Amino acid sequence: MGTGASTSAASKQSPRGGKATSSGKAAVGKIVAGKAAAGKIAASKTAPNIKATQSIKPKATVNSSFAAAFASELLLQAQASDEAARSLFESIDVAKTGMISEGMISAAVKERGGALQDEWTEVAIHDAVTVFDSNCDGSLDLSEFMDAMADLRAHNGKLDQGLLHLRAVAKANAKAAYDTGVKEGGVWDRGCTAKMIRSFNDEGGYWSDFGSKVVQAHAEVTGSDDKKAGATLAQFLLWYPKLLAELEQIRADWAVEAARAEAQRAEAKATEFAADKAEWSISMKRLPEAVDAAWAMGKVPLLVDMTTLEGDDKNSSFSPLENFYSYSGDVLLETKKAIVELSVKKMKTLDELHDEFAKKLLLGLKQGRSLVLLCSNSSPPLKSTFCTSARFPFEILNASRLKAAMAAERLEDTMLSGLVQWMREAGIHKDPSYNLIVPNDKFRLVLVTKFAPEDYRGFLQNQLPLDELQAVRVTTE
């Protein structure tokens, strides 16, 4: 008995109208798989030369009859000849019931099977009977026995116990599924099919059109388009593995699609923050990654704020991105507000603003908090007004130079020398929050503009070193 091809589902009848008493299927497999041992016996000078058409009369007991058949060329001939296979079946069916049971074969193999016992174990015998017992009555009739011999022949007489066991388990599972869903009296109608399809669909969502799938499935299991047609057990056992294979293929297709999508995401992510891209596009949740990526490339991120909800006035209130930063714990500089305080309301002098900017820069460098310049819809006069080498040097907009200064042994020898000198002269160093000795490497400088993507360059190019900045379009999603 082999382990690969599907088995016949022919129904069988016992001459006595009843079932055989035990699981006699797998024993047949054991008989067939004894090809090598039988060959050795046949090679002996004393072995009888039994022809394929020669019938063997049963002995007084099942075991001795089986052993006599086994100790000849009949087993080998049975794999090559249907007539010989019938003769072998008849030699085992000593009671002439038209059935052979698992127990008959198992007992004979134990008694006289020799080396076959290592290959055809009790489990293998049981599995073989389970696989080839098409109507699940616990025994093999001649038709099922012939199927087993043909299956073994197709596999060159080789027994794969593992695969045979898998087939037996699958068959048992199919029978259990049938027993669970079949109606009283052994009726498998369209309702049974619909219930099974629904259970699978509820579990995995395999089919979008449930109704069409039920119609298709019931036609497959019954072999008829008649919605009132019913399926036999044999039909169900043939169809159920195909249904499971369909589910497996769907899951495999999903896995392939998921892997393809993941590969596309990985590829997009790999190029998302590419140095040769003039602008990056991200959602707010990717903001920390984008800022760090720009900083790693020696660029100050210029965030183009596109987070204002449709219909809202982006200039009348804080955008979602600005609100995020207001609660982030970062150090904020509202440059538009500074312009108003200086030039419109005249609430602060330029020197006071320089001190304010310098203190916030010290705070960020000391504590490792990002300094975020919220420019809103204005062009802050950083180059012409707000930046000064003594307190807020324009060079900090060059991230590469700023990182080099932060890593230097002496800040006094870097672009930050004026800031450090002012800190000491103004007595700011007495406050531990501002006493900058070694900058925290978590510090980042970030600019945010609310100018539209197509407008920001024209408005900002005179006051910002755009070539030193990495533009990043930020959306909510």
JOCOR-V356285 format. One record per residue. N is the residue number from 0. PHI is phi in radians with two decimals (* if undefined). OMEGA is omega in whole degrees, -180 to 180 (* if undefined). NEAR is the number of other ideal C-beta (glycine too) atoms within 8 Angstrom. Layout:
<<N;PHI;OMEGA;NEAR> <N;PHI;OMEGA;NEAR>>
//
This chain:
<<0;*;-174;17> <1;-1.67;-174;15> <2;-2.36;-172;11> <3;-1.95;-170;8> <4;-1.26;178;7> <5;-1.29;-173;4> <6;-1.72;177;11> <7;-1.26;-180;7> <8;-1.86;-178;9> <9;-1.06;178;9> <10;-1.34;-178;8> <11;-2.30;179;12> <12;-2.30;177;7> <13;-1.56;177;13> <14;-0.96;-179;7> <15;-1.65;176;5> <16;1.32;-179;5> <17;-2.23;-180;4> <18;-1.60;172;8> <19;-1.19;-168;13> <20;-1.48;-176;7> <21;-2.49;-174;11> <22;-1.41;-174;14> <23;-1.56;-174;18> <24;-1.29;-172;19> <25;-1.10;-180;21> <26;-1.04;-180;20> <27;-1.08;178;19> <28;-1.01;-180;21> <29;-1.13;180;18> <30;-1.10;-176;16> <31;-1.14;-176;15> <32;-1.19;-180;14> <33;-1.50;-175;15> <34;-1.00;-176;11> <35;-1.12;-179;8> <36;-1.13;180;10> <37;-1.14;179;14> <38;-1.10;179;9> <39;-1.12;180;8> <40;-1.14;-179;10> <41;-1.11;-179;10> <42;-1.27;-179;6> <43;-1.22;-179;7> <44;-1.14;-175;3> <45;-1.55;-177;3> <46;-1.20;179;11> <47;-1.22;179;4> <48;-1.73;-176;5> <49;-1.68;-179;9> <50;-1.35;-178;6> <51;-1.09;-176;9> <52;-1.57;-177;7> <53;-1.31;178;7> <54;-1.60;-179;6> <55;-1.97;-180;13> <56;-1.43;-178;4> <57;-1.18;175;7> <58;-1.47;-175;7> <59;-1.18;-178;3> <60;-2.11;179;7> <61;-1.09;-175;10> <62;-1.13;-178;10> <63;-1.17;178;10> <64;-1.12;179;14> <65;-1.09;-178;17> <66;-1.10;180;11> <67;-1.11;178;11> <68;-1.14;-178;13> <69;-1.17;-176;15> <70;-1.41;-180;9> <71;-2.48;178;14> <72;-1.46;-173;10> <73;-1.08;-180;14> <74;-1.09;178;15> <75;-1.13;-179;11> <76;-1.14;-178;12> <77;-1.13;178;13> <78;-1.31;-176;13> <79;-1.87;-174;8> <80;-2.37;177;9> <81;-1.11;-180;6> <82;-1.11;179;8> <83;-1.16;179;13> <84;-1.12;178;13> <85;-1.11;179;10> <86;-1.09;179;15> <87;-1.14;178;13> <88;-1.06;-178;12> <89;-1.14;-180;10> <90;-1.20;179;14> <91;-1.48;-179;16> <92;-1.42;-175;11> <93;-1.17;-180;10> <94;-1.45;179;4> <95;0.97;178;6> <96;-1.64;-174;9> <97;1.38;-180;9> <98;-2.34;170;13> <99;-2.18;-173;14> <100;-1.86;177;15> <101;-1.06;-178;16> <102;-1.13;180;11> <103;-1.07;-178;15> <104;-1.21;-179;18> <105;-1.06;-179;13> <106;-1.13;-179;10> <107;-1.15;-180;16> <108;-1.15;178;16> <109;-1.10;-175;7> <110;-1.32;-172;9> <111;-2.31;-174;11> <112;-1.32;178;13> <113;1.07;-176;6> <114;-1.14;180;9> <115;-1.09;-177;14> <116;-1.11;180;10> <117;-1.23;-177;5> <118;-1.62;-178;12> <119;-1.69;179;16> <120;-1.32;177;9> <121;-1.02;180;6> <122;-1.13;-179;9> <123;-1.12;178;16> <124;-1.09;180;19> <125;-1.08;-180;13> <126;-1.10;-179;15> <127;-1.12;178;18> <128;-1.07;180;19> <129;-1.05;-176;13> <130;-1.14;-171;15> <131;-1.70;176;17> <132;-1.42;-170;14> <133;-1.17;-179;15> <134;-1.85;172;8> <135;1.00;178;8> <136;-1.75;174;8> <137;1.53;180;13> <138;-2.58;179;18> <139;-1.98;170;16> <140;-1.62;-175;11> <141;-1.06;-179;8> <142;-1.08;179;10> <143;-1.19;178;16> <144;-1.10;178;14> <145;-1.13;176;12> <146;-1.07;180;13> <147;-1.10;179;19> <148;-1.12;179;14> <149;-1.13;179;9> <150;-1.15;178;15> <151;-1.13;179;15> <152;-1.05;-179;11> <153;-1.14;179;9> <154;-1.92;175;12> <155;0.99;177;5> <156;1.28;-177;11> <157;-1.59;179;7> <158;-1.82;173;15> <159;-1.84;-174;10> <160;-1.07;-179;12> <161;-1.10;-179;6> <162;-1.19;177;9> <163;-1.05;-180;17> <164;-1.15;178;11> <165;-1.07;178;8> <166;-1.13;-180;11> <167;-1.15;179;13> <168;-1.11;179;8> <169;-1.09;179;10> <170;-1.12;179;11> <171;-1.11;179;9> <172;-1.15;178;8> <173;-1.11;178;12> <174;-1.11;179;11> <175;-1.13;178;8> <176;-1.12;178;10> <177;-1.11;-179;13> <178;-1.08;-179;7> <179;-1.24;-174;6> <180;-1.71;-174;9> <181;-1.25;179;9> <182;-1.46;-180;9> <183;-1.03;-178;4> <184;1.57;178;4> <185;1.30;-179;7> <186;-1.71;174;9> <187;-1.96;-178;15> <188;-1.88;-176;9> <189;-1.11;177;10> <190;-1.09;178;7> <191;-1.13;179;13> <192;-1.09;-180;14> <193;-1.08;-180;10> <194;-1.11;-180;9> <195;-1.19;180;12> <196;-1.09;180;13> <197;-1.11;-179;9> <198;-1.09;178;8> <199;-1.20;-177;11> <200;-1.21;177;12> <201;-1.12;-178;6> <202;-1.31;-173;6> <203;-2.24;-179;8> <204;1.06;-174;6> <205;-1.33;-174;7> <206;-2.18;-180;9> <207;-1.35;179;3> <208;-1.84;-175;6> <209;-1.07;-177;10> <210;-1.05;-180;6> <211;-1.12;-180;8> <212;-1.16;179;11> <213;-1.09;179;12> <214;-1.04;180;9> <215;-1.10;-177;8> <216;-1.10;-178;12> <217;-1.20;176;14> <218;-1.12;180;10> <219;-1.23;-176;9> <220;-1.28;-179;12> <221;-1.67;-176;11> <222;1.31;-177;7> <223;-2.53;176;6> <224;-1.46;179;5> <225;-1.22;-177;6> <226;-1.16;178;7> <227;-1.58;-179;6> <228;-1.18;177;11> <229;-1.98;-179;8> <230;-1.89;174;12> <231;-1.44;176;8> <232;-1.04;-179;11> <233;-1.06;178;11> <234;-1.12;180;12> <235;-1.11;-178;13> <236;-1.10;176;15> <237;-1.32;-175;10> <238;-1.42;-172;11> <239;-1.00;177;11> <240;-1.06;179;11> <241;-1.18;178;9> <242;-1.12;179;11> <243;-1.11;178;9> <244;-1.13;177;8> <245;-1.11;178;8> <246;-1.10;180;11> <247;-1.10;179;8> <248;-1.17;177;8> <249;-1.07;179;10> <250;-1.12;178;9> <251;-1.13;178;8> <252;-1.10;177;8> <253;-1.09;-180;8> <254;-1.11;178;8> <255;-1.11;-180;8> <256;-1.13;179;8> <257;-1.13;179;8> <258;-1.14;179;8> <259;-1.13;180;8> <260;-1.13;179;8> <261;-1.14;178;8> <262;-1.12;178;8> <263;-1.15;178;8> <264;-1.13;180;8> <265;-1.12;179;8> <266;-1.14;179;8> <267;-1.11;-180;8> <268;-1.17;-179;7> <269;-1.15;-179;7> <270;-1.79;-176;8> <271;-1.06;-178;8> <272;-1.94;-179;9> <273;-1.22;-177;7> <274;-1.18;-177;4> <275;-1.56;178;3> <276;-1.63;-178;8> <277;-1.11;179;3> <278;-2.35;172;9> <279;-1.79;177;13> <280;-2.27;-177;6> <281;-2.49;168;13> <282;-1.63;-177;8> <283;-1.05;-178;12> <284;-1.19;178;4> <285;-1.67;-174;8> <286;-0.99;180;11> <287;-1.01;179;6> <288;-1.11;-178;9> <289;-1.15;179;14> <290;-1.08;180;12> <291;-1.15;180;9> <292;-1.14;178;10> <293;-1.12;-180;15> <294;-1.10;180;13> <295;-1.12;179;6> <296;-1.50;-179;9> <297;1.39;-180;8> <298;-2.12;172;10> <299;-1.48;-179;14> <300;-1.24;172;14> <301;-1.88;-175;15> <302;-1.48;177;12> <303;-1.56;-170;13> <304;-1.31;178;13> <305;-2.12;-173;8> <306;-1.65;179;11> <307;-1.11;-178;11> <308;-1.16;180;7> <309;-1.03;-179;4> <310;1.68;178;3> <311;-1.51;176;8> <312;-1.54;-175;6> <313;-1.19;-177;9> <314;-1.71;-175;6> <315;-1.60;-178;5> <316;-2.69;179;5> <317;-1.14;174;5> <318;-1.43;175;11> <319;-0.97;179;10> <320;-1.17;178;12> <321;-1.14;177;11> <322;-1.09;178;9> <323;-1.00;-178;10> <324;-1.22;180;12> <325;-1.16;178;8> <326;-1.88;-172;6> <327;-1.43;-175;8> <328;1.55;177;4> <329;-1.35;179;11> <330;-1.55;-175;10> <331;-1.89;171;9> <332;-2.18;179;11> <333;-1.61;-173;8> <334;-1.20;178;14> <335;-1.14;177;12> <336;-1.11;179;7> <337;-1.12;178;14> <338;-1.08;-180;12> <339;-1.11;-179;9> <340;-1.10;-178;11> <341;-1.46;-169;13> <342;-1.76;-176;5> <343;-1.69;-178;7> <344;-1.46;-180;5> <345;0.92;180;7> <346;-1.44;-178;5> <347;-2.33;175;10> <348;-1.49;178;6> <349;-1.12;179;8> <350;-1.13;177;6> <351;-1.12;178;8> <352;-1.16;177;13> <353;-1.06;178;13> <354;-1.10;-180;10> <355;-1.10;179;10> <356;-1.12;-178;12> <357;-1.13;-180;13> <358;-1.11;180;10> <359;-1.22;176;12> <360;-1.15;177;13> <361;-1.07;-178;13> <362;-1.06;-180;12> <363;-1.15;-180;15> <364;-1.14;-178;12> <365;-1.20;-172;12> <366;-1.72;180;8> <367;1.26;177;8> <368;-1.82;-180;11> <369;-1.16;172;12> <370;-1.72;-175;14> <371;-1.89;178;13> <372;-1.63;179;11> <373;-1.53;-174;12> <374;-1.61;-179;14> <375;0.94;-179;10> <376;-1.80;-180;9> <377;-2.25;175;8> <378;-1.83;-175;8> <379;-1.17;-179;12> <380;-1.37;-177;9> <381;-1.15;-176;12> <382;-1.14;-174;9> <383;-1.56;-171;5> <384;-2.31;-170;8> <385;-1.38;-178;12> <386;-1.54;177;9> <387;-2.60;-177;9> <388;-1.10;-178;8> <389;-1.36;-177;8> <390;-2.43;-175;13> <391;-2.40;-172;11> <392;-1.16;179;12> <393;-1.08;-177;9> <394;-1.15;180;8> <395;-1.15;177;11> <396;-1.32;172;12> <397;-1.78;-173;11> <398;-1.08;-179;14> <399;-1.09;180;7> <400;-1.20;179;10> <401;-1.15;179;12> <402;-1.10;178;10> <403;-1.13;178;9> <404;-1.16;-180;12> <405;-1.14;-178;11> <406;-1.58;-177;6> <407;-1.23;179;9> <408;-1.23;-180;3> <409;-2.18;178;6> <410;-1.12;-180;13> <411;-1.12;-179;7> <412;-1.76;-177;7> <413;-2.17;177;10> <414;-1.08;-178;10> <415;-1.60;-177;13> <416;-1.08;180;10> <417;-1.12;179;11> <418;-1.11;-179;16> <419;-1.15;179;11> <420;-1.11;178;10> <421;-1.08;180;12> <422;-0.96;-177;14> <423;-1.35;-178;9> <424;-1.16;-179;6> <425;-1.49;180;7> <426;1.33;-179;6> <427;-1.15;-176;12> <428;-1.13;180;9> <429;-1.22;176;5> <430;-1.58;-177;7> <431;-0.95;-178;4> <432;-1.20;-175;7> <433;-2.03;-174;12> <434;-1.28;-174;11> <435;-1.46;175;14> <436;-2.05;177;4> <437;-2.17;180;4> <438;-1.07;177;11> <439;-1.42;-174;9> <440;-1.25;176;7> <441;-1.47;-180;6> <442;-1.12;174;13> <443;-2.37;172;10> <444;-1.90;-175;13> <445;-2.32;175;13> <446;-1.99;179;13> <447;-2.23;176;14> <448;-2.14;177;14> <449;-1.82;172;11> <450;-1.15;179;9> <451;-1.13;-179;5> <452;-0.94;-178;8> <453;-1.46;-175;3> <454;-1.98;-167;8> <455;-1.08;-178;12> <456;-1.13;-180;7> <457;-1.09;-178;6> <458;-1.39;-171;9> <459;-1.78;-170;14> <460;-1.10;-178;8> <461;-1.44;-176;5> <462;-2.00;-179;10> <463;-2.23;177;11> <464;-1.42;-172;8> <465;-1.01;179;10> <466;-1.18;180;4> <467;-1.65;-178;9> <468;-1.92;174;13> <469;-1.91;180;10> <470;-1.26;-179;11> <471;-2.36;175;14> <472;-1.35;-176;11> <473;-2.06;176;14> <474;-2.12;180;10> <475;-1.27;-179;7> <476;-2.25;*;3>>
//
